[in-house]
Amino acid sequence: MGHIAYLRRKETFSAAHRLHSPHLTEEENKELYGKCNNPNGHGHNYTVEITIRGEA
């Protein structure tokens, strides 16, 4: 039986979005989507961790 090896990686990144419907007025968009309707976008930070396991 061979040895088992692990490779781990952790990354962080940011992403932004804007929720907006052209079928609604500016006020309706603000009321419905709140801070997610910001014209400059609304961001979130994410962390992704992955581990790969296999025989060495």
C-alpha positions as CSV (number, residue, x, y, z in Angstrom):
1,M,0.0,0.0,0.0
2,G,1.4,3.4,-1.0
3,H,1.6,6.6,1.1
4,I,-1.3,9.0,1.1
5,A,-0.6,12.7,0.3
6,Y,-2.8,15.7,0.8
7,L,-2.6,19.0,-1.0
8,R,-4.5,21.9,0.6
9,R,-5.2,25.4,-0.7
10,K,-7.1,28.3,0.8
11,E,-8.1,31.4,-1.2
12,T,-10.1,34.5,-0.5
13,F,-11.8,36.8,-3.0
14,S,-14.4,39.5,-3.3
15,A,-17.3,39.7,-5.6
16,A,-20.0,42.3,-6.2
17,H,-23.4,42.5,-7.8
18,R,-26.3,44.8,-8.3
19,L,-29.9,43.7,-8.2
20,H,-32.0,46.0,-10.5
21,S,-35.0,45.6,-12.7
22,P,-35.4,47.9,-15.7
23,H,-39.2,47.2,-15.4
24,L,-39.4,48.9,-12.0
25,T,-38.9,52.6,-11.1
26,E,-35.8,53.6,-9.1
27,E,-37.9,53.9,-5.9
28,E,-39.4,50.4,-6.5
29,N,-36.0,48.9,-7.1
30,K,-34.6,50.6,-3.9
31,E,-37.6,49.3,-1.9
32,L,-37.5,45.8,-3.3
33,Y,-33.7,45.2,-3.3
34,G,-32.4,47.6,-0.6
35,K,-28.6,47.8,-0.3
36,C,-28.3,45.3,-3.1
37,N,-29.6,48.0,-5.5
38,N,-26.6,50.3,-5.0
39,P,-25.5,51.7,-8.4
40,N,-21.9,51.1,-7.5
41,G,-22.6,47.5,-6.6
42,H,-22.9,45.5,-3.3
43,G,-20.0,43.3,-2.4
44,H,-19.3,40.1,-0.4
45,N,-16.1,38.4,0.7
46,Y,-15.6,34.7,0.2
47,T,-13.2,32.0,1.4
48,V,-12.7,28.8,-0.5
49,E,-10.8,25.8,0.9
50,I,-10.0,22.7,-1.1
51,T,-8.1,19.5,-0.2
52,I,-7.0,16.9,-2.7
53,R,-6.1,13.4,-1.4
54,G,-4.3,10.7,-3.3
55,E,-1.6,8.2,-3.3
56,A,1.9,9.6,-3.4
